[in-house]
């Protein structure tokens, strides 16, 4: 006779099955042997390439703290990253200052170190247009189109949009560069990559573009043949280049060891190529309390931009 399967036995079987499942199926704080690094990204393939070597380097130096493997988690938006941090599914995040301010405000993420990304500890946004174009100052953008990178960028979205709002301009998102903005507003389009921003301006499909001063000097982001035809008509104040953050409840011993490994990396010959792969990072250093607070205060930029462009 066939034995009846009771509700209790089903629950018991499910419990046993969960114990047999590999711990790496879901990367979270429930697996103390895994260190998870996260990134807000609209181009996961690009970011995975530089995150993997650094994560491997760090994991190998945290074995005495029980870390055996590393995982990379990509978030499509800052809101999704907040959820991952809150659930303990991401331990460590590398981000620009505006995103860092948002993650701190919404999830309690804490600044660990400053990252000298692309050999720089700070950078600033530049607005540019064709030398023979109609845009010579921010106010000239009314009724025009500006090309930006993506909604996660500090230097090529939040900072330039905030600057326009501060000047009394009203930015509106366009579906494409083929759409015309209202005459009293500034239309913006997302180009996704810096080279695309430059190309749209060069071809006259956008009247202006904005990204960082470092992108301005980078040949694969702005070819010299384009740069010769452009002029910068506005520069914004400098901000911290990039930051490493950790979730607020990361175990103190892990947090301290991660900080130690990153701080020592610049003196480790084995880390030279890894630092270069990690967005050409020169070094990591600590911020003062005042510097940290200046980053956290940038949440007002996120708040204003998000409110102004809310559907």
C-alpha positions as CSV (number, residue, x, y, z in Angstrom):
1,X,0.0,0.0,0.0
2,X,1.3,3.5,-0.9
3,X,2.2,5.5,2.1
4,X,0.5,8.9,2.5
5,X,2.9,11.9,2.5
6,X,1.9,14.3,5.2
7,X,2.4,18.0,5.3
8,X,5.0,17.6,8.0
9,X,7.1,15.2,5.9
10,X,7.0,17.5,2.9
11,X,8.3,20.4,5.1
12,X,11.0,18.0,6.4
13,X,12.1,17.1,2.9
14,X,12.2,20.7,1.8
15,X,14.4,21.5,4.8
16,X,16.8,18.7,4.1
17,X,16.9,19.8,0.4
18,X,17.8,23.3,1.4
19,X,20.7,22.0,3.5
20,X,22.1,20.1,0.5
21,X,21.9,23.0,-1.9
22,X,25.2,24.7,-2.5
23,X,25.7,27.9,-0.5
24,X,26.7,29.9,-3.6
25,X,23.3,29.8,-5.2
26,X,22.3,33.0,-3.4
27,X,25.1,35.3,-2.5
28,X,24.2,37.0,0.8
29,X,25.3,37.6,4.4
30,X,23.9,34.1,5.2
31,X,27.0,32.7,3.5
32,X,29.9,33.9,5.7
33,X,32.5,32.4,3.3
34,X,31.6,34.7,0.4
35,X,32.6,38.3,-0.1
36,X,30.2,40.1,-2.5
37,X,31.2,43.2,-4.5
38,X,28.4,45.2,-6.2
39,X,28.2,47.9,-8.9
40,X,25.3,49.9,-10.3
41,X,25.7,49.3,-14.0
42,X,24.0,49.7,-17.4
43,X,26.9,47.8,-18.9
44,X,27.6,44.7,-16.8
45,X,30.1,43.2,-19.2
46,X,32.3,46.3,-19.0
47,X,32.2,46.5,-15.2
48,X,32.6,42.8,-14.6
49,X,36.0,42.9,-16.4
50,X,37.6,45.2,-13.9
51,X,35.8,44.0,-10.8
52,X,36.8,40.3,-11.1
53,X,40.6,40.7,-10.7
54,X,40.3,43.0,-7.7
55,X,37.8,40.8,-6.0
56,X,40.0,37.7,-6.5
57,X,43.0,39.6,-5.1
58,X,41.1,40.7,-1.9
59,X,39.5,37.3,-1.3
60,X,42.9,35.6,-1.4
61,X,44.0,37.9,1.4
62,X,40.9,37.4,3.6
63,X,41.1,33.6,4.1
64,X,42.1,34.0,7.7
65,X,38.7,35.6,8.2
66,X,36.9,32.7,6.7
67,X,36.4,34.1,3.2
68,X,36.8,31.4,0.6
69,X,35.2,32.9,-2.6
70,X,33.9,36.1,-4.1
71,X,30.9,37.1,-6.1
72,X,29.9,40.0,-8.2
73,X,26.4,41.5,-8.1
74,X,25.2,44.0,-10.7
75,X,22.3,46.3,-10.0
76,X,20.4,48.0,-12.8
77,X,19.6,51.0,-10.6
78,X,20.6,52.7,-7.4
79,X,17.2,51.6,-5.9
80,X,18.0,48.0,-6.6
81,X,21.5,48.3,-5.0
82,X,19.8,49.7,-1.9
83,X,17.7,46.6,-1.7
84,X,20.8,44.3,-2.1
85,X,22.7,46.1,0.6
86,X,19.7,46.1,3.0
87,X,19.3,42.4,2.5
88,X,23.0,41.7,3.1
89,X,23.4,40.4,-0.5
90,X,26.2,42.9,-1.2
91,X,29.1,43.6,1.2
92,X,31.2,46.1,-0.7
93,X,30.4,48.6,-3.4
94,X,32.6,50.8,-5.7
95,X,30.8,54.0,-6.8
96,X,31.0,57.6,-7.6
97,X,30.2,60.3,-4.9
98,X,26.6,61.0,-5.8
99,X,25.6,57.4,-5.9
100,X,27.5,56.9,-2.6
101,X,25.5,59.6,-1.0
102,X,22.3,58.0,-2.1
103,X,23.3,54.5,-0.9
104,X,24.3,55.9,2.5
105,X,21.0,57.8,2.9
106,X,18.8,54.9,1.9
107,X,20.7,51.8,3.2
108,X,23.2,53.2,5.7
109,X,26.2,52.1,3.5
110,X,29.4,53.6,4.9
111,X,32.4,55.0,3.1
112,X,35.4,52.8,3.6
113,X,38.1,54.5,1.5
114,X,38.6,57.0,-1.4
115,X,39.6,55.4,-4.7
116,X,42.1,57.2,-6.9
117,X,40.3,56.1,-10.0
118,X,42.3,56.8,-13.2
119,X,45.1,58.1,-11.0
120,X,42.9,61.0,-9.8
121,X,41.5,61.8,-6.4
122,X,38.9,64.3,-7.7
123,X,37.3,65.4,-11.0
124,X,34.7,67.8,-12.4
125,X,32.0,68.0,-15.0
126,X,32.6,69.9,-18.3
127,X,29.9,71.1,-20.6
128,X,31.0,71.3,-24.3
129,X,29.6,72.2,-27.7
130,X,30.8,72.8,-31.2
131,X,33.0,75.9,-31.6
132,X,30.8,77.1,-34.3
133,X,27.5,76.1,-32.6
134,X,24.8,78.1,-31.0
135,X,25.5,77.0,-27.4
136,X,28.0,79.2,-25.6
137,X,26.7,79.2,-22.0
138,X,24.2,77.1,-20.0
139,X,21.3,79.5,-20.7
140,X,21.7,78.8,-24.4
141,X,20.5,75.3,-23.8
142,X,16.9,76.3,-23.8
143,X,15.1,74.6,-26.6
144,X,18.3,72.5,-27.3
145,X,19.4,69.0,-26.7
146,X,22.3,67.9,-24.5
147,X,23.7,64.4,-24.5
148,X,24.4,62.7,-21.1
149,X,25.7,59.2,-20.2
150,X,23.2,57.3,-18.1
151,X,21.0,57.8,-15.0
152,X,23.7,56.3,-12.7
153,X,26.5,58.7,-13.7
154,X,27.6,61.5,-11.3
155,X,29.7,63.6,-13.7
156,X,27.5,62.9,-16.8
157,X,24.0,63.0,-15.3
158,X,23.4,64.1,-11.7
159,X,25.9,67.0,-11.5
160,X,25.1,68.6,-14.9
161,X,21.3,68.2,-14.4
162,X,21.6,69.7,-11.0
163,X,23.7,72.6,-12.4
164,X,21.0,73.3,-15.0
165,X,18.3,73.3,-12.3
166,X,20.3,75.7,-10.2
167,X,20.4,78.1,-13.2
168,X,16.7,78.0,-13.5
169,X,16.6,75.7,-16.5
170,X,14.1,72.9,-16.8
171,X,15.6,69.6,-18.2
172,X,13.3,67.0,-19.7
173,X,14.2,63.5,-20.9
174,X,13.7,62.8,-24.6
175,X,13.0,59.4,-26.0
176,X,15.7,60.0,-28.7
177,X,17.7,62.7,-30.2
178,X,15.2,62.8,-33.1
179,X,12.6,64.3,-30.7
180,X,12.5,68.1,-30.3
181,X,12.4,69.6,-26.8
182,X,9.9,72.3,-25.9
183,X,11.4,75.8,-26.7
184,X,11.5,76.7,-23.0
185,X,13.1,73.5,-21.7
186,X,16.4,71.6,-22.1
187,X,16.0,68.2,-23.7
188,X,18.5,65.5,-22.8
189,X,19.2,62.0,-24.1
190,X,21.2,59.2,-22.7
191,X,24.0,58.1,-25.0
192,X,25.2,55.3,-22.6
193,X,28.9,55.7,-23.5
194,X,31.2,58.8,-23.5
195,X,32.2,58.2,-27.1
196,X,28.6,58.3,-28.0
197,X,28.1,61.6,-26.3
198,X,31.0,63.1,-28.3
199,X,29.7,61.6,-31.5
200,X,26.2,63.0,-31.1
201,X,27.6,66.5,-30.6
202,X,30.1,66.1,-33.4
203,X,27.4,65.1,-35.9
204,X,25.1,67.9,-34.7
205,X,22.5,65.4,-33.4
206,X,22.9,67.0,-29.9
207,X,23.8,70.7,-29.3
208,X,26.0,70.0,-26.3
209,X,27.4,67.2,-24.2
210,X,28.6,66.8,-20.6
211,X,30.9,64.4,-18.9
212,X,34.1,64.6,-16.8
213,X,37.3,66.5,-17.4
214,X,39.0,63.1,-17.5
215,X,36.8,61.9,-20.3
216,X,37.6,65.1,-22.1
217,X,41.3,64.2,-22.1
218,X,40.8,60.5,-22.9
219,X,41.3,59.6,-26.6
220,X,38.9,56.7,-26.7
221,X,36.2,58.8,-25.0
222,X,36.8,62.0,-27.0
223,X,39.0,61.5,-30.1
224,X,41.3,64.5,-30.9
225,X,39.7,65.0,-34.2
226,X,36.4,65.8,-32.3
227,X,38.1,67.7,-29.5
228,X,39.6,70.2,-32.0
229,X,36.0,71.1,-33.0
230,X,34.6,71.5,-29.5
231,X,34.9,74.1,-26.8
232,X,34.2,73.8,-23.1
233,X,31.6,76.5,-22.1
234,X,31.1,75.5,-18.4
235,X,33.1,73.7,-15.7
236,X,31.6,72.6,-12.4
237,X,33.4,72.5,-9.0
238,X,35.5,69.4,-8.4
239,X,34.2,66.5,-6.4
240,X,35.8,63.3,-5.0
241,X,36.6,60.9,-7.8
242,X,35.3,57.5,-6.5
243,X,34.7,55.6,-3.3
244,X,34.6,52.2,-1.8
245,X,31.7,51.6,0.5
246,X,30.5,48.7,2.7
247,X,27.1,47.8,4.0
248,X,26.5,49.2,7.5
249,X,26.3,45.9,9.2
250,X,29.4,44.2,7.7
251,X,31.3,42.4,10.4
252,X,33.9,44.8,11.9
253,X,36.7,42.3,11.4
254,X,35.9,41.9,7.7
255,X,35.6,45.6,7.3
256,X,38.9,46.3,9.0
257,X,40.7,43.6,6.9
258,X,39.2,44.8,3.6
259,X,40.4,48.3,4.4
260,X,43.8,47.0,5.3
261,X,44.2,45.0,2.1
262,X,43.1,48.0,-0.1
263,X,45.4,50.5,1.7
264,X,48.4,48.2,1.3
265,X,47.7,47.3,-2.3
266,X,49.7,50.3,-3.7
267,X,52.9,48.9,-2.0
268,X,52.3,45.3,-3.2
269,X,54.1,44.5,-6.5
270,X,51.6,41.7,-7.1
271,X,48.8,44.3,-7.1
272,X,50.2,46.6,-9.7
273,X,48.4,45.1,-12.7
274,X,45.2,44.5,-10.6
275,X,45.0,48.2,-9.6
276,X,45.5,49.2,-13.2
277,X,42.7,46.9,-14.3
278,X,40.5,48.3,-11.5
279,X,39.9,51.5,-13.5
280,X,43.5,52.5,-13.4
281,X,43.4,53.0,-9.7
282,X,46.6,54.5,-8.2
283,X,45.8,54.0,-4.6
284,X,43.2,54.1,-1.8
285,X,43.2,56.5,1.1
286,X,41.1,57.5,4.1
287,X,38.8,60.5,4.1
288,X,38.5,62.8,7.1
289,X,35.1,63.0,8.8
290,X,34.5,66.4,7.2
291,X,35.2,64.9,3.7
292,X,32.9,62.0,4.4
293,X,30.2,64.3,5.4
294,X,30.7,66.4,2.3
295,X,29.9,63.3,0.3
296,X,26.9,62.3,2.3
297,X,25.6,65.9,1.9
298,X,25.5,65.3,-1.9
299,X,22.3,63.4,-1.3
300,X,20.5,66.8,-1.8
301,X,21.7,66.7,-5.4
302,X,20.1,63.2,-5.9
303,X,16.9,64.3,-4.2
304,X,16.5,67.5,-6.2
305,X,17.2,65.9,-9.6
306,X,15.0,62.9,-8.9
307,X,12.1,65.1,-7.8
308,X,12.5,67.4,-10.8
309,X,12.4,64.6,-13.2
310,X,9.8,62.4,-11.6
311,X,7.1,61.1,-14.0
